[in-house]
Structure formats: structure tokens, C-alpha cells
Amino acid sequence: MGGRKPKVIPAEEETPKANSPEDKKEPSKKVKKSVSHRPKKVRGKKYQEAKKKMEPRAYPLGEAVKLVKGASTTEFDAAIDAHINLDLERDKPEHQLRSFLALPHSTGKTVKVLVFAEGEVAKKAQEAGADAIGDDALIESIAQGKLPDVDAVVSTPLFMAKLARIARFLGPKGLMPTPKAGTVTDNPADLVGQFKQGRIEIRTEVSSIVHVSIGKVSTPDEDLIANLKAVVAEVNRLKPAKITGNFILSVFLAPTMGPSVRVDLESLK
């Protein structure tokens, strides 16, 4: 009878020798790479068909406007947005841009405006198209949490002390009138007209890009062109003094749903 055969340890299971210098080494710490498990976005058939009509280049403004209108994949009258990429350093306070601009032509968006004023000033604001005139009764209603369905709030300076008690309701909605936003004025009628026409806020985002709506697919081409040129002119006006060279790096037009079109910067001058 033969004795028990010794267990054979496979090579990959062999333990290192007791006196091996490798024993004294700490195992290397490998940095785990973060792997994104977000599924790749799949574009729809309409998007792909619209994209095929475009070349990977910048188009003159007039041609870009026609292309972006045709690129809309929605059944409704989609908005046309401009995305302006700027040469900014967001950690510098002077590179954080903010401005308000009354566009030369309507964006096609319906804006409901509430005005806090009284007497003749309130009457003129109403004639200019204000959707509601605020008074003490409305302030009391808002203080109870009943916020009116409006997109903008304008006030005369005399009403600001009264509005302080409802700032906590208006502020989070971006509706609290402030001198910085230009929504505190002695002549609210003019501001109502601007909101109805297409008053927009130009503001840099975290990625140093300005996003603004310049109209809709139904907006005449020439109106979209004029609106975009007005936005570009205002952005250039806001250029920090110490920035040299090209301030606007790129401009894209895009519908609410659909591919974007790059605009030739020379055609914007």
C-alpha cells in the first residue's frame, strides 16, 4: 500500500516564502477609477435626420438661422436659444457677468407682469400692459402664501418698504424687485413694455456660457438675426477690461429639441 500523496499546491496559490523581502512591503494602493454607469444618450430618428443635413462647420448667421429652424423636431412652436461660449475665468469676480437687455424684437414668449404702484403711475403701467396692479390687499394675500401667477414683478421705490415683509415669498421665485435687476423704478410702464417685448437676462453660468432665448421657430429670420446681434453686442460691452484677444469663443443656435448649429463669428459683426 502506498502512502498518502502530498497535496500539490497550484502555482497561483503558492504562498511567498516566510523570509522573502516581499513580506515586508506594504501592498500598493491602487486608485480606483470612477466609472460612469450613465447610459449613452440615444438620439431619436428625427434628431438624426436633422443632424445629417448639417456639416461640421460654422455657418453664416442667415444660413444658420434657416438651418436651426429646420432642425426643430417638435410639433409645437419651439424656442430658439443662443449659447455663447466666453473666454472667462469663473474664479475671478470681475469675470462674473450679469446684465439685462431689451431685445429689438419679441421673443414670442408671453410674460405676465405684476406692478406695485398707485395713482397715475399705476394707471400708465396698466395701459402699458401690466397684468396686475399690486396694493396692500395683495401684499397681505402674498404674506399668507398666496403667490400670484406672474413671471415678473416691478415696483416703485415707495412700495419697497411694504414689500420687505413678503421678500421671503418673492425672493426664492426670483420675483423680488431689486435696484440691481432694474425692477425698482419710478416709471414702471416702460419696464412693462420691455418685459412684453422681450427683456432678457444675460448671465454667465458656471461653465462661462451665456444661454438666452432669442425667439421662436415662427419668428421672422430677420428678427432672430437682429436679436442675436443685440445680445452679442451687449456681451462684448460686458467684456472685462483685462481680457485681450477673442472674448467670444463660439456661438451656437439650438431649438428646444434638435441639434445645434454653429454660427460663423465674422457674420455676427
C-alpha positions as CSV (number, residue, x, y, z in Angstrom):
1,M,0.0,0.0,0.0
2,G,1.3,3.3,-0.9
3,G,1.3,6.3,1.5
4,R,-1.0,9.3,1.1
5,K,0.1,11.5,-1.8
6,P,1.1,15.0,-0.7
7,K,-1.2,17.9,-1.7
8,V,0.0,19.7,-4.7
9,I,-0.5,23.5,-4.4
10,P,-1.1,25.1,-7.8
11,A,1.4,27.8,-8.8
12,E,-1.1,30.6,-8.5
13,E,-1.9,29.5,-4.9
14,E,1.6,29.2,-3.7
15,T,2.4,31.4,-0.7
16,P,5.5,33.5,-0.6
17,K,8.5,32.3,1.4
18,A,8.5,33.4,5.0
19,N,11.8,35.3,4.8
20,S,11.0,36.9,1.4
21,P,11.6,40.6,1.4
22,E,8.3,40.9,-0.3
23,D,6.7,40.2,3.0
24,K,7.9,43.5,4.4
25,K,6.5,45.6,1.6
26,E,3.1,47.1,2.1
27,P,0.7,46.3,-0.7
28,S,0.5,49.0,-3.3
29,K,-2.6,51.2,-3.1
30,K,-4.4,51.3,-6.4
31,V,-6.6,54.3,-7.0
32,K,-9.9,53.2,-8.3
33,K,-11.1,55.0,-11.3
34,S,-14.6,56.2,-11.1
35,V,-16.6,54.6,-13.8
36,S,-19.7,56.3,-15.0
37,H,-22.6,53.9,-15.5
38,R,-24.8,56.5,-17.1
39,P,-26.1,55.1,-20.4
40,K,-25.1,56.8,-23.5
41,K,-27.8,59.1,-24.7
42,V,-29.5,57.8,-27.8
43,R,-30.9,60.4,-30.1
44,G,-34.2,59.9,-31.9
45,K,-34.8,59.3,-35.6
46,K,-35.9,62.9,-36.2
47,Y,-32.8,64.3,-34.4
48,Q,-30.5,62.0,-36.5
49,E,-32.2,63.1,-39.7
50,A,-31.9,66.8,-38.9
51,K,-28.2,66.3,-37.9
52,K,-27.5,64.7,-41.3
53,K,-28.4,67.9,-43.0
54,M,-25.6,69.8,-41.3
55,E,-21.9,69.8,-41.9
56,P,-19.3,70.0,-39.1
57,R,-18.6,73.7,-39.7
58,A,-19.7,77.2,-38.7
59,Y,-22.4,78.7,-40.9
60,P,-23.0,82.4,-41.8
61,L,-25.7,83.8,-39.5
62,G,-28.5,83.9,-42.1
63,E,-27.9,80.4,-43.1
64,A,-27.6,79.2,-39.5
65,V,-31.0,80.7,-38.7
66,K,-32.6,78.8,-41.5
67,L,-30.9,75.5,-40.5
68,V,-31.8,75.8,-36.8
69,K,-35.5,76.3,-37.7
70,G,-35.4,73.2,-39.9
71,A,-33.6,71.3,-37.1
72,S,-36.5,71.6,-34.6
73,T,-38.0,68.1,-34.0
74,T,-41.1,69.2,-32.1
75,E,-44.7,69.7,-33.2
76,F,-45.1,72.9,-31.2
77,D,-43.6,76.3,-31.9
78,A,-40.2,75.7,-30.3
79,A,-37.9,78.3,-28.8
80,I,-34.6,79.2,-30.5
81,D,-31.8,79.6,-28.0
82,A,-28.3,81.1,-28.3
83,H,-25.4,79.6,-26.4
84,I,-22.4,81.9,-26.3
85,N,-19.1,80.4,-25.0
86,L,-16.8,83.0,-23.5
87,D,-13.1,83.2,-22.5
88,L,-13.6,83.8,-18.8
89,E,-12.1,82.6,-15.5
90,R,-15.1,82.0,-13.2
91,D,-13.0,82.2,-10.1
92,K,-12.5,85.9,-10.7
93,P,-15.3,88.2,-9.5
94,E,-14.9,90.6,-12.4
95,H,-15.5,87.7,-14.8
96,Q,-19.0,87.0,-13.5
97,L,-21.2,88.9,-16.0
98,R,-24.8,90.0,-15.5
99,S,-26.9,92.4,-17.4
100,F,-30.4,93.0,-18.6
101,L,-31.3,93.7,-22.2
102,A,-34.5,94.7,-24.0
103,L,-34.3,92.9,-27.4
104,P,-35.3,94.8,-30.5
105,H,-37.9,92.2,-31.4
106,S,-40.3,90.0,-29.4
107,T,-39.1,86.5,-28.3
108,G,-42.7,85.3,-28.7
109,K,-42.9,84.4,-25.0
110,T,-45.9,85.5,-23.0
111,V,-44.7,87.3,-19.9
112,K,-47.1,88.2,-17.1
113,V,-46.1,91.3,-15.2
114,L,-47.2,92.4,-11.7
115,V,-46.6,96.1,-10.8
116,F,-46.7,97.6,-7.3
117,A,-47.7,101.2,-7.8
118,E,-50.5,103.6,-7.2
119,G,-52.3,106.6,-8.7
120,E,-51.4,107.8,-12.2
121,V,-48.2,105.7,-12.3
122,A,-50.3,102.5,-11.8
123,K,-52.7,103.6,-14.5
124,K,-49.9,104.1,-17.0
125,A,-48.4,100.7,-16.1
126,Q,-51.8,99.1,-16.7
127,E,-52.1,100.9,-20.1
128,A,-48.7,99.6,-21.0
129,G,-49.9,96.0,-20.5
130,A,-49.4,95.2,-16.8
131,D,-51.3,92.0,-16.0
132,A,-52.0,93.1,-12.4
133,I,-51.5,96.1,-10.1
134,G,-50.4,95.3,-6.6
135,D,-51.8,97.0,-3.5
136,D,-51.9,96.5,0.3
137,A,-54.5,93.8,-0.1
138,L,-52.3,91.8,-2.5
139,I,-49.3,92.1,-0.2
140,E,-51.4,90.7,2.6
141,S,-52.5,87.8,0.4
142,I,-48.9,87.0,-0.6
143,A,-47.9,87.2,3.1
144,Q,-50.3,84.3,3.6
145,G,-48.5,82.3,1.0
146,K,-50.9,83.0,-1.9
147,L,-48.5,83.9,-4.7
148,P,-50.0,85.2,-8.0
149,D,-49.2,83.5,-11.3
150,V,-46.7,86.0,-12.8
151,D,-43.3,85.9,-14.4
152,A,-42.0,89.3,-13.3
153,V,-42.7,91.8,-10.5
154,V,-41.9,95.6,-10.8
155,S,-42.2,98.1,-8.0
156,T,-42.0,101.9,-7.5
157,P,-39.5,102.9,-4.7
158,L,-42.4,103.9,-2.5
159,F,-43.7,100.4,-2.3
160,M,-40.4,98.7,-1.4
161,A,-40.7,99.1,2.3
162,K,-44.0,97.3,2.2
163,L,-42.6,94.5,0.0
164,A,-40.0,93.7,2.6
165,R,-42.4,91.6,4.5
166,I,-43.1,89.3,1.5
167,A,-39.5,89.1,0.3
168,R,-39.3,85.5,1.6
169,F,-42.1,84.6,-0.8
170,L,-40.9,86.5,-3.8
171,G,-37.2,86.0,-3.4
172,P,-36.9,82.2,-3.9
173,K,-39.0,82.6,-7.1
174,G,-36.7,85.3,-8.5
175,L,-39.6,87.8,-8.3
176,M,-38.4,90.2,-5.6
177,P,-37.9,93.7,-7.2
178,T,-34.3,95.0,-6.8
179,P,-32.4,98.0,-8.0
180,K,-29.7,95.8,-9.3
181,A,-32.1,93.9,-11.6
182,G,-33.6,97.3,-12.6
183,T,-37.1,96.2,-11.4
184,V,-37.4,99.1,-8.9
185,T,-38.3,102.2,-10.9
186,D,-40.3,105.4,-10.9
187,N,-41.6,104.6,-14.4
188,P,-42.8,101.0,-14.4
189,A,-44.8,101.5,-17.6
190,D,-41.5,101.5,-19.6
191,L,-40.3,98.3,-17.9
192,V,-43.6,96.6,-18.5
193,G,-43.2,97.3,-22.2
194,Q,-39.7,95.8,-22.1
195,F,-40.9,92.6,-20.5
196,K,-43.7,92.3,-23.0
197,Q,-41.3,92.9,-25.9
198,G,-38.6,90.6,-24.7
199,R,-36.4,91.7,-21.8
200,I,-33.8,89.1,-21.1
201,E,-31.1,88.5,-18.5
202,I,-27.6,88.0,-19.8
203,R,-25.7,86.0,-17.2
204,T,-22.7,83.7,-17.2
205,E,-23.2,80.2,-16.0
206,V,-20.6,78.0,-14.1
207,S,-19.2,76.9,-17.5
208,S,-18.7,80.5,-18.7
209,I,-21.5,80.1,-21.2
210,V,-24.4,82.6,-21.7
211,H,-27.7,80.9,-22.5
212,V,-30.5,83.2,-23.8
213,S,-33.7,82.7,-25.9
214,I,-33.9,85.0,-28.9
215,G,-37.2,83.9,-30.3
216,K,-39.2,81.0,-31.7
217,V,-39.3,78.9,-34.9
218,S,-42.2,81.1,-36.1
219,T,-40.1,84.3,-35.5
220,P,-39.1,86.0,-38.8
221,D,-35.5,85.3,-39.7
222,E,-34.6,89.0,-39.7
223,D,-35.9,89.4,-36.2
224,L,-33.9,86.4,-34.9
225,I,-30.8,87.9,-36.6
226,A,-31.4,91.3,-35.0
227,N,-32.0,89.8,-31.6
228,L,-28.8,87.7,-31.7
229,K,-26.7,90.6,-32.9
230,A,-28.1,92.7,-30.0
231,V,-27.2,90.0,-27.5
232,V,-23.6,89.7,-28.9
233,A,-23.1,93.4,-28.8
234,E,-24.2,93.5,-25.1
235,V,-21.9,90.6,-24.3
236,N,-19.0,92.4,-25.9
237,R,-19.8,95.5,-24.0
238,L,-19.5,93.5,-20.7
239,K,-16.1,92.2,-21.7
240,P,-13.7,92.6,-18.7
241,A,-11.0,95.2,-19.4
242,K,-8.0,92.9,-18.8
243,I,-9.1,90.3,-21.3
244,T,-7.3,90.5,-24.6
245,G,-7.8,88.6,-27.8
246,N,-11.0,86.8,-28.7
247,F,-13.6,87.2,-25.9
248,I,-16.4,85.2,-27.7
249,L,-15.1,81.8,-28.5
250,S,-18.1,80.3,-30.2
251,V,-21.8,80.8,-30.7
252,F,-24.4,78.1,-31.3
253,L,-28.1,78.3,-32.1
254,A,-30.4,75.4,-31.0
255,P,-34.1,74.7,-30.9
256,T,-35.9,73.4,-27.8
257,M,-35.4,69.9,-29.2
258,G,-33.0,69.3,-32.0
259,P,-29.3,69.6,-33.0
260,S,-27.4,72.9,-32.6
261,V,-25.9,74.9,-35.4
262,R,-22.5,76.7,-35.0
263,V,-22.5,80.4,-36.2
264,D,-19.6,82.0,-38.0
265,L,-18.4,84.7,-35.7
266,E,-17.4,87.0,-38.6
267,S,-21.1,87.1,-39.7
268,L,-22.1,88.5,-36.3
269,K,-20.1,91.7,-36.7
